[in-house]
């Protein structure tokens, strides 16, 4: 024997002597007659009183080992088992020898495990390890880890070991609960919500019993940040907890109202983060059910909250989505809910809004346009059309307004109302505005050169207030005028009344510098914004463009109802649909007050040294009245829609702009 110390014997080594001796004894008994005992005094135990755990051939280490073990033959029957195995399986005094091992530890419950177990018994697979949930005689459940492996140097048996992992499973369950639940409200958190949502969509898509539909109520508290900022985060947490309790009650009440016999339970209530909550409705019966749930949530949150003696009122904005489970995904459903929640906030808050596919399609189109706006300028996708500004007295073209169009490769020809606001939002209006200004000035100079026998016309270009703030507009205009050779007085810049009224600082300084340069400044759509007349004497303005709503309000004489559009004819309807500012107007009811207002504005403008342009002129009767009131120029269907530069060149060659 070596002097080195030996470690504990492996489990297989504990049982190998027992197997070897058992088979050796069986061989001796079959070839030799029984021999008398060498010790007559030693009692011989009877077979009936000997349990499988107390076989004289089993080593003591195997019998006393704390690990539950059993030797199983190649037929799957227990050859021997230790006391720990009997205690773990709670078999009491019932012997395990001869029992089917797979039944003891539930290895037949699924096909995959059962196949792997049989492969180990046949020697075709080295090991099987699996987790099983076993029901004990007293009704309690036990989680165990089962391991099956061949015994070394033993072809006729495998070792089955079973470990109780119930405590670990319970700890894992507690940790998972903490991981999957919000610590403030105790509601399922975002992670668990998405797990449940994905599972629900999968069930609904293939379950023939349910409705096959799913609904989501997605809400956000209005002004919650103010609660945290003013009362502190502790008060905010108490408010979130109180909100969670009310939402849970709403979900429980909704479950009671469900049709009798339905398998669906209460909606899942979750806190997705911050002040965002969601109620998931499986087996939805339609939008009416979701609308009722959203209504109940709004009403539940309307009642004041009592937070440690302090009463607090909050409201919520809610997005509601309901659809077929098979036609959506978790991501798609949440995107729709988030979009609808944004609509509810934009519409005024403290309300719920149902998802609208058409409204969403419009939003998606806006997003697609916004993402390609900047690159479109470089790709040359924009063009300019020009609408004449006609002298009311002589009927000749005095100038044109440049109107931009976008030849979008996917959406076709787009008018300014489809993309200008997007350009202002993302700042690309600076780049686009500079291109419009340069193109319009270049074209105006070309007309001047091509028609030297007539007075040159001016070109009017719309300017967004962001162009004044985000760029050096004065330098841009000076550079473009020098490059194109256009005289400053032949350029008119139009700004809306709301942008001009109240201008101060840099914008006002820029406008004054442009005016001093000789550039004409016009107030577009005058009369629809702030209408602060005191500003007219302070701003460097030379032109007022009256909004077309005033002209539409003129009383028509019999037979002059504005249906026909002069030289434009039927094309006026198309121009109206295009939505160009300054091109056309909406139909309105005649109003004598409008004519009085126009007369007063014209007189006021003239007293201040300003000229007046009327937009939306559609009929001869309107033109006649405007002329009589002293209006200087007109723009609208009566004269022409916005046309190509070539068509303007043709009009410049005529004596006057054609009219009906």
VOGU-3710 file (C-alpha; in Angstrom, 3 decimals, decimal comma):
1> xxxxxxxxxx> 0,000/0,000/0,000  1,204/3,465/-0,817  1,544/6,018/1,925  -0,482/8,618/0,024  -3,995/9,377/1,279  -6,961/8,296/-0,814  -9,954/10,579/-1,592  -13,612/9,433/-1,314  -14,534/6,708/-3,730  -16,710/7,655/-6,730
11> xxxxxxxxxx> -20,367/6,594/-6,610  -19,702/3,921/-9,219  -16,875/2,467/-7,092  -19,245/2,255/-4,123  -21,541/-0,138/-5,945  -19,128/-2,080/-8,184  -18,151/-4,631/-5,414  -21,798/-5,236/-4,757  -22,516/-5,985/-8,400  -19,419/-8,164/-8,778
21> xxxxxxxxxx> -20,088/-10,137/-5,611  -23,795/-10,491/-6,450  -22,999/-12,048/-9,822  -20,211/-14,201/-8,334  -22,583/-15,606/-5,709  -25,134/-16,293/-8,369  -22,495/-18,272/-10,337  -21,412/-20,330/-7,312  -24,968/-21,175/-6,333  -25,739/-22,435/-9,774
31> xxxxxxxxxx> -22,710/-24,859/-9,948  -22,169/-26,113/-6,362  -24,474/-27,496/-3,723  -25,098/-25,355/-0,683  -22,339/-25,523/1,955  -23,008/-25,567/5,685  -22,184/-22,459/7,544  -18,732/-22,304/9,123  -20,267/-20,383/11,991  -23,321/-22,130/13,305
41> xxxxxxxxxx> -23,767/-19,457/15,906  -24,287/-16,741/13,195  -27,995/-16,208/12,455  -29,088/-16,363/8,846  -31,431/-13,516/7,870  -34,538/-14,499/6,023  -35,128/-13,135/2,493  -38,437/-11,615/3,490  -36,922/-9,487/6,205  -34,083/-8,197/4,046
51> xxxxxxxxxx> -34,691/-4,906/2,168  -32,965/-3,842/-0,986  -31,109/-1,175/0,933  -29,604/-3,696/3,401  -28,181/-6,367/1,117  -25,154/-8,051/2,740  -23,374/-7,707/-0,601  -23,802/-3,882/-0,687  -20,875/-1,846/0,650  -21,682/0,227/3,708
61> xxxxxxxxxx> -20,543/3,409/1,937  -23,204/2,898/-0,743  -25,926/2,228/1,799  -25,032/5,197/3,962  -24,232/7,683/1,199  -26,396/10,873/1,364  -26,796/10,840/-2,428  -29,850/8,865/-3,530  -28,567/6,068/-5,776  -29,821/2,898/-7,368
71> xxxxxxxxxx> -28,283/0,289/-9,646  -30,477/-0,450/-12,645  -30,002/-3,392/-14,974  -30,146/-3,196/-18,740  -33,832/-4,058/-18,634  -34,534/-0,923/-16,607  -35,248/-2,730/-13,311  -33,781/-1,686/-9,964  -31,099/-4,120/-8,818  -30,290/-2,369/-5,570
81> xxxxxxxxxx> -30,884/1,062/-3,998  -29,599/2,840/-0,928  -31,579/4,278/1,955  -31,289/7,851/0,640  -33,168/6,807/-2,494  -36,031/5,321/-0,485  -36,196/8,392/1,752  -36,149/10,784/-1,203  -38,886/8,982/-3,064  -40,881/8,530/0,186
91> xxxxxxxxxx> -41,554/4,862/-0,549  -41,487/3,917/3,123  -40,957/0,240/3,729  -41,899/-0,693/0,160  -38,846/-2,297/-1,470  -37,400/-0,745/-4,618  -35,712/-3,875/-5,953  -37,413/-5,073/-9,107  -39,266/-1,812/-9,677  -39,187/-0,069/-13,068
101> xxxxxxxxxx> -36,670/2,744/-12,545  -38,144/4,997/-15,246  -41,499/5,036/-13,450  -39,903/6,025/-10,164  -38,392/9,215/-11,562  -40,819/9,977/-14,411  -38,506/9,364/-17,362  -41,364/8,371/-19,651  -43,286/11,666/-19,606  -41,675/13,016/-22,745
111> xxxxxxxxxx> -40,448/11,186/-25,809  -37,039/12,812/-26,015  -36,005/11,938/-22,456  -37,409/8,414/-22,737  -35,426/7,779/-25,927  -32,195/9,109/-24,382  -32,695/6,910/-21,306  -33,141/3,782/-23,427  -30,011/4,660/-25,387  -28,027/4,775/-22,113
121> xxxxxxxxxx> -29,443/1,380/-21,084  -28,369/-0,077/-24,436  -24,883/1,404/-24,130  -25,318/3,746/-27,113  -25,212/6,972/-25,114  -22,746/7,919/-22,391  -25,003/9,839/-20,010  -28,442/11,284/-19,397  -29,106/14,234/-17,136  -32,522/15,830/-16,772
131> xxxxxxxxxx> -34,744/17,677/-14,310  -38,023/16,198/-13,143  -40,926/17,320/-10,961  -42,166/14,418/-8,859  -45,358/14,225/-6,860  -44,927/12,629/-3,434  -47,532/10,489/-1,662  -48,521/13,413/0,600  -49,387/15,545/-2,455  -46,355/17,811/-2,346
141> xxxxxxxxxx> -44,088/18,276/-5,336  -40,383/17,671/-5,482  -37,902/19,000/-8,038  -35,044/16,558/-8,659  -32,098/16,244/-10,983  -31,786/12,754/-12,421  -28,499/11,377/-13,743  -28,085/8,017/-15,483  -24,663/6,687/-16,523  -23,158/3,232/-17,252
151> xxxxxxxxxx> -21,088/1,642/-14,496  -17,409/1,357/-15,474  -16,322/-2,182/-16,284  -19,870/-3,349/-15,784  -21,865/-4,155/-18,885  -25,011/-5,312/-17,174  -25,981/-2,232/-15,102  -26,225/1,578/-14,970  -26,135/3,908/-11,999  -29,190/6,062/-11,357
161> xxxxxxxxxx> -28,633/9,042/-9,016  -31,259/11,535/-7,905  -30,582/14,927/-6,269  -33,215/17,048/-4,551  -32,987/20,552/-6,074  -36,287/21,894/-4,716  -34,548/24,508/-2,563  -32,544/25,741/-5,547  -35,657/25,889/-7,697  -37,511/27,858/-5,050
171> xxxxxxxxxx> -34,587/30,275/-4,787  -34,493/30,617/-8,568  -38,232/31,240/-8,592  -37,888/33,977/-5,983  -34,998/35,556/-7,855  -36,930/35,387/-11,119  -39,942/36,981/-9,453  -37,760/39,822/-8,235  -36,171/40,115/-11,661  -39,489/40,088/-13,511
181> xxxxxxxxxx> -41,495/42,410/-11,234  -41,332/46,118/-10,577  -40,020/46,776/-7,044  -42,278/49,828/-6,566  -45,687/48,600/-7,730  -45,065/44,795/-7,553  -46,529/44,565/-11,033  -44,898/42,556/-13,840  -42,150/44,637/-15,400  -41,301/45,245/-19,047
191> xxxxxxxxxx> -39,328/41,999/-19,428  -42,103/39,790/-18,085  -44,718/41,740/-20,020  -42,970/41,047/-23,314  -42,569/37,378/-22,400  -46,296/37,138/-21,704  -47,141/39,127/-24,831  -45,045/36,875/-27,079  -46,524/33,759/-25,501  -50,045/35,155/-25,852
201> xxxxxxxxxx> -49,548/35,944/-29,535  -48,280/32,423/-30,151  -51,205/30,867/-28,306  -53,801/33,081/-29,967  -52,406/32,420/-33,428  -52,821/28,639/-33,134  -55,604/28,253/-30,580  -58,843/27,282/-32,317  -60,886/27,742/-29,135  -60,225/31,450/-28,459
211> xxxxxxxxxx> -61,103/34,521/-30,509  -57,692/34,732/-32,136  -57,503/38,442/-31,270  -55,457/40,462/-28,822  -55,827/43,940/-27,357  -53,556/46,392/-25,599  -54,316/49,448/-23,480  -51,119/51,479/-23,181  -51,158/54,503/-20,878  -48,880/57,245/-19,651
221> xxxxxxxxxx> -49,598/59,553/-16,713  -49,903/63,212/-17,703  -47,536/65,505/-15,836  -45,993/62,824/-13,640  -42,577/64,489/-13,824  -44,032/67,530/-12,069  -45,040/65,309/-9,140  -41,485/64,026/-8,761  -40,027/67,497/-9,151  -42,324/69,220/-6,664
231> xxxxxxxxxx> -43,199/66,519/-4,106  -40,170/64,250/-4,400  -39,592/60,741/-5,710  -41,034/59,105/-2,603  -44,384/60,759/-3,276  -44,031/59,773/-6,916  -43,496/56,135/-5,939  -46,567/56,200/-3,701  -48,580/57,615/-6,578  -47,357/54,866/-8,923
241> xxxxxxxxxx> -48,323/52,232/-6,346  -51,805/53,730/-5,977  -52,218/53,866/-9,770  -51,163/50,222/-10,024  -53,828/49,231/-7,469  -56,560/51,038/-9,406  -55,457/49,506/-12,716  -55,496/46,056/-11,139  -59,047/46,657/-9,910  -60,048/47,750/-13,421
251> xxxxxxxxxx> -58,568/44,540/-14,815  -60,399/42,405/-12,253  -63,693/44,162/-12,956  -63,155/43,700/-16,687  -62,670/39,959/-16,119  -66,018/39,753/-14,303  -67,761/41,394/-17,253  -66,392/38,895/-19,781  -68,885/36,546/-21,398  -69,639/33,512/-19,262
261> xxxxxxxxxx> -67,730/30,435/-20,336  -64,735/32,213/-21,826  -61,355/30,852/-20,912  -59,729/34,273/-20,745  -58,808/35,662/-17,361  -58,188/39,188/-16,157  -56,030/41,440/-18,352  -52,354/41,403/-17,457  -51,369/44,701/-15,795  -47,705/45,691/-16,074
271> xxxxxxxxxx> -45,511/48,695/-15,421  -43,284/49,178/-18,444  -41,110/51,857/-16,878  -41,383/55,393/-15,553  -45,068/56,304/-15,548  -46,021/53,922/-18,377  -48,444/51,052/-17,760  -50,036/48,451/-20,005  -53,084/46,185/-19,810  -52,881/43,155/-22,088
281> xxxxxxxxxx> -56,170/41,548/-23,112  -55,992/38,021/-24,483  -58,882/36,598/-26,495  -60,167/40,091/-27,164  -63,751/40,310/-28,361  -63,219/43,518/-30,344  -62,537/47,227/-30,081  -65,657/47,805/-27,988  -64,209/45,712/-25,181  -60,923/47,626/-25,296
291> xxxxxxxxxx> -62,761/50,961/-25,413  -64,770/50,021/-22,316  -61,561/49,063/-20,514  -59,897/52,350/-21,487  -62,963/54,271/-20,286  -62,893/52,491/-16,940  -59,188/53,287/-16,543  -59,771/56,986/-17,230  -62,618/57,109/-14,736  -60,612/55,215/-12,116
301> xxxxxxxxxx> -57,738/57,682/-12,364  -59,977/60,759/-12,230  -60,662/60,345/-8,507  -58,069/62,222/-6,391  -55,290/60,204/-4,744  -54,615/60,503/-1,033  -50,838/60,267/-0,540  -49,991/60,414/3,147  -52,705/62,980/3,738  -51,975/64,972/0,586
311> xxxxxxxxxx> -54,634/64,896/-2,126  -53,370/64,739/-5,683  -55,181/64,551/-9,016  -53,667/63,090/-12,185  -54,865/62,142/-15,636  -53,633/59,726/-18,265  -53,273/59,554/-22,011  -54,122/56,140/-23,431  -53,420/54,387/-26,696  -55,707/51,469/-27,591
321> xxxxxxxxxx> -54,834/48,771/-30,136  -56,914/45,707/-31,026  -56,163/43,312/-33,874  -55,830/39,731/-35,108  -53,019/37,895/-33,317  -51,923/36,059/-36,442  -51,329/39,317/-38,322  -49,135/41,080/-35,756  -45,988/40,740/-33,691  -45,042/41,926/-30,231
331> xxxxxxxxxx> -42,930/44,688/-31,738  -45,642/45,720/-34,185  -48,302/45,808/-31,472  -46,147/47,948/-29,180  -45,219/50,331/-31,986  -48,885/50,823/-32,803  -49,716/51,354/-29,125  -46,889/53,852/-28,679  -47,988/55,778/-31,772  -51,590/55,866/-30,576
341> xxxxxxxxxx> -50,509/57,041/-27,125  -48,637/59,900/-28,807  -51,833/60,803/-30,699  -53,768/60,914/-27,429  -51,227/63,323/-25,951  -51,163/65,450/-29,096  -54,968/65,600/-29,134  -55,078/67,157/-25,680  -54,251/64,450/-23,102  -56,620/62,965/-20,504
351> xxxxxxxxxx> -58,234/60,804/-23,193  -57,908/57,510/-24,999  -57,373/57,157/-28,729  -57,970/54,106/-30,894  -55,329/53,094/-33,409  -56,201/54,384/-36,897  -54,445/52,615/-39,811  -54,980/55,578/-42,159  -53,571/58,063/-39,676  -50,656/55,756/-39,072
361> xxxxxxxxxx> -50,026/55,438/-42,813  -49,873/59,232/-43,016  -47,393/59,282/-40,138  -45,274/56,630/-41,826  -45,311/58,649/-45,034  -44,158/61,737/-43,147  -41,370/59,708/-41,602  -40,319/58,371/-45,004  -40,296/61,883/-46,453  -38,402/63,321/-43,508
371> xxxxxxxxxx> -35,680/60,684/-43,731  -34,986/61,441/-47,404  -35,442/65,216/-47,490  -31,815/66,264/-47,148  -30,524/63,803/-49,725  -33,298/64,783/-52,165  -31,860/68,283/-52,550  -28,516/66,877/-53,625  -30,179/64,433/-55,995  -31,988/67,249/-57,787
381> xxxxxxxxxx> -35,501/65,973/-57,028  -36,951/69,463/-56,476  -38,271/71,797/-59,165  -39,858/75,251/-59,116  -43,127/76,365/-60,639  -44,241/79,980/-60,741  -47,641/81,605/-60,199  -48,160/85,087/-61,747  -48,747/88,205/-59,641  -50,880/90,411/-61,878
391> xxxxxxxxxx> -51,419/94,163/-61,715  -55,102/94,769/-60,962  -55,281/97,962/-63,003  -53,622/96,956/-66,274  -53,786/93,124/-66,043  -50,071/92,660/-66,767  -47,744/90,243/-65,013  -45,677/92,224/-62,512  -44,053/89,343/-60,774  -44,259/85,637/-59,927
401> xxxxxxxxxx> -44,231/83,594/-56,753  -41,836/80,647/-56,787  -43,482/77,444/-55,513  -41,368/74,339/-54,936  -42,395/70,821/-55,961  -40,768/67,527/-54,985  -40,557/64,808/-57,635  -40,402/61,990/-55,106  -39,343/58,627/-56,583  -41,944/56,760/-54,506
411> xxxxxxxxxx> -44,809/59,203/-53,882  -44,760/61,173/-57,116  -45,145/64,955/-57,380  -45,544/66,528/-53,939  -46,684/70,089/-53,211  -45,155/72,258/-50,436  -47,795/71,437/-47,822  -46,536/67,821/-47,863  -42,926/68,501/-46,922  -42,155/72,137/-45,982
421> xxxxxxxxxx> -43,203/71,651/-42,359  -40,980/68,558/-42,187  -38,075/70,540/-43,592  -38,630/73,202/-40,935  -38,699/70,569/-38,196  -35,440/68,853/-39,106  -33,583/71,961/-40,292  -33,237/70,908/-43,928  -35,288/73,995/-44,819  -32,022/75,967/-44,711
431> xxxxxxxxxx> -30,442/73,880/-47,455  -33,673/73,657/-49,440  -34,422/77,376/-49,000  -31,002/78,369/-50,276  -31,529/76,210/-53,384  -34,995/77,728/-53,997  -33,669/81,244/-53,619  -30,756/80,687/-56,015  -32,902/78,883/-58,600  -35,650/81,518/-58,533
441> xxxxxxxxxx> -33,193/84,442/-58,851  -31,388/82,728/-61,700  -34,680/82,159/-63,527  -35,846/85,760/-62,975  -32,602/87,035/-64,450  -33,047/84,717/-67,450  -36,547/86,106/-68,113  -35,160/89,612/-67,885  -32,475/88,791/-70,416  -34,885/87,005/-72,778
451> xxxxxxxxxx> -37,412/89,887/-72,721  -35,395/93,098/-72,800  -38,251/94,999/-74,444  -40,507/94,889/-71,380  -40,152/95,894/-67,747  -38,509/93,107/-65,741  -40,700/91,173/-63,326  -39,804/90,461/-59,712  -39,700/86,988/-58,169  -41,215/86,317/-54,754
461> xxxxxxxxxx> -39,703/83,561/-52,584  -41,134/82,167/-49,346  -38,724/82,217/-46,401  -39,169/80,220/-43,191  -38,275/81,942/-39,949  -35,821/79,114/-39,224  -33,837/80,177/-42,271  -33,297/83,526/-40,568  -32,246/81,926/-37,278  -30,145/79,008/-38,556
471> xxxxxxxxxx> -28,310/80,673/-41,442  -26,869/83,989/-42,496  -29,776/84,916/-44,765  -28,402/88,371/-45,500  -25,091/86,951/-46,713  -26,853/84,242/-48,730  -29,106/86,759/-50,490  -26,206/89,121/-51,229  -24,121/86,272/-52,644  -26,945/84,923/-54,817
481> xxxxxxxxxx> -27,858/88,354/-56,188  -24,226/89,008/-57,067  -23,872/85,598/-58,687  -27,047/85,821/-60,771  -26,865/89,545/-61,565  -30,453/90,115/-60,404  -31,210/93,574/-59,043  -32,227/93,555/-55,324  -35,548/95,297/-55,997  -36,551/92,383/-58,261
491> xxxxxxxxxx> -36,427/89,982/-55,314  -39,303/89,757/-52,823  -39,083/87,629/-49,687  -42,343/86,420/-48,139  -42,648/85,601/-44,453  -45,859/84,590/-42,706  -47,576/87,042/-40,403  -47,040/84,787/-37,374  -43,294/84,713/-38,098  -42,992/88,454/-38,514
501> xxxxxxxxxx> -45,263/89,704/-35,773  -43,220/89,717/-32,615  -39,905/89,400/-34,442  -37,038/90,771/-32,442  -33,308/90,430/-32,210  -31,570/88,664/-35,059  -34,626/88,129/-37,345  -35,576/91,812/-37,217  -32,001/92,901/-37,808  -31,745/90,564/-40,820
511> xxxxxxxxxx> -34,988/91,898/-42,321  -33,839/95,485/-41,894  -30,507/94,680/-43,545  -32,280/93,040/-46,480  -34,640/95,987/-46,810  -31,711/98,412/-46,769  -30,163/96,314/-49,530  -33,263/96,964/-51,668  -34,973/93,593/-51,265  -38,752/93,777/-50,859
521> xxxxxxxxxx> -40,257/92,169/-47,728  -43,844/90,896/-47,845  -46,147/89,632/-45,101  -47,837/86,482/-46,415  -51,396/85,445/-45,438  -51,967/88,756/-43,677  -55,058/88,886/-41,479  -54,973/85,276/-40,244  -52,225/85,525/-37,633  -51,573/87,928/-34,794
531> xxxxxxxxxx> -52,803/90,969/-36,759  -50,866/93,311/-34,513  -51,202/96,443/-36,642  -48,749/98,348/-34,477  -45,932/96,264/-35,926  -46,615/97,471/-39,464  -45,018/100,822/-38,767  -41,898/99,244/-37,238  -41,187/96,333/-39,561  -39,252/96,823/-42,814
541> xxxxxxxxxx> -42,244/95,606/-44,822  -43,191/96,838/-48,297  -46,044/94,472/-49,263  -49,115/92,982/-47,551  -50,520/89,779/-49,060  -54,157/89,472/-47,964  -55,218/85,943/-47,129  -57,569/84,396/-49,688  -60,207/83,838/-47,026  -61,148/87,538/-47,215
551> xxxxxxxxxx> -61,576/87,414/-51,006  -63,681/84,259/-50,799  -65,983/86,072/-48,419  -66,955/88,705/-50,994  -70,676/88,676/-51,889  -71,174/87,408/-55,407  -73,652/88,822/-57,879  -76,188/86,513/-59,471  -74,498/84,104/-61,841  -71,030/84,882/-60,483
561> xxxxxxxxxx> -70,498/82,122/-57,970  -66,842/81,540/-58,608  -67,298/78,095/-60,130  -65,443/78,984/-63,319  -61,800/79,818/-63,140  -60,830/82,136/-65,974  -57,750/81,033/-67,872  -57,264/78,181/-65,415  -60,665/76,577/-66,088  -61,008/73,029/-64,821
571> xxxxxxxxxx> -57,366/72,914/-63,798  -58,287/75,077/-60,821  -59,797/72,095/-59,066  -56,563/70,192/-59,492  -54,620/73,127/-58,131  -56,937/73,267/-55,134  -56,314/69,611/-54,452  -52,573/70,223/-54,680  -52,789/72,405/-51,601  -50,369/75,190/-52,586
581> xxxxxxxxxx> -50,381/78,226/-50,332  -51,348/81,157/-52,539  -52,515/78,943/-55,408  -56,195/78,524/-54,551  -58,612/78,731/-51,673  -61,378/76,763/-50,039  -64,982/77,496/-50,858  -66,482/79,893/-48,334  -69,768/81,621/-47,613  -70,178/85,248/-48,787
591> xxxxxxxxxx> -69,778/87,810/-46,030  -70,244/91,588/-46,386  -67,891/92,104/-43,446  -64,964/90,650/-45,398  -65,264/93,296/-48,086  -65,329/96,022/-45,441  -62,215/94,561/-43,778  -60,360/94,352/-47,095  -61,216/97,961/-47,888  -59,948/99,096/-44,492
601> xxxxxxxxxx> -56,722/97,064/-44,785  -56,004/98,434/-48,271  -56,484/102,003/-47,092  -54,323/101,376/-44,019  -51,546/99,797/-46,076  -51,531/102,634/-48,576  -51,393/105,217/-45,792  -48,310/103,375/-44,497  -46,727/103,303/-47,935  -47,307/99,577/-48,481
611> xxxxxxxxxx> -48,668/97,854/-51,572  -51,362/95,154/-51,306  -51,609/91,796/-53,058  -54,849/89,793/-52,864  -54,529/86,000/-52,855  -57,165/83,560/-54,036  -58,695/85,668/-56,809  -61,016/83,282/-58,651  -63,610/85,326/-60,539  -63,961/88,524/-62,532
621> xxxxxxxxxx> -66,403/89,808/-59,928  -63,795/89,436/-57,183  -61,129/91,078/-59,371  -63,467/93,952/-60,158  -64,219/94,608/-56,479  -60,540/94,369/-55,515  -59,646/96,799/-58,265  -62,333/99,186/-57,044  -60,999/98,921/-53,484  -57,521/99,916/-54,670
631> xxxxxxxxxx> -55,774/96,552/-54,397  -52,472/96,682/-56,328  -51,882/93,098/-57,488  -53,813/89,850/-57,553  -52,901/86,173/-57,499  -55,145/83,166/-58,048  -57,093/80,902/-60,393  -58,449/83,768/-62,457  -55,004/84,489/-63,840  -53,137/81,206/-63,740
641> xxxxxxxxxx> -52,163/78,290/-61,594  -48,481/77,676/-60,834  -46,834/76,789/-64,141  -43,432/75,978/-65,600  -40,836/78,673/-66,383  -41,552/78,190/-70,086  -45,223/79,043/-69,626  -44,288/82,210/-67,720  -42,075/83,174/-70,636  -45,097/82,862/-72,942
651> xxxxxxxxxx> -47,143/85,087/-70,642  -44,381/87,689/-70,614  -44,575/87,809/-74,377  -48,302/88,631/-74,260  -49,677/92,099/-73,712  -51,598/91,091/-70,607  -52,335/88,020/-68,547  -55,342/86,228/-70,131  -58,622/86,203/-68,276  -62,012/84,655/-68,907
//
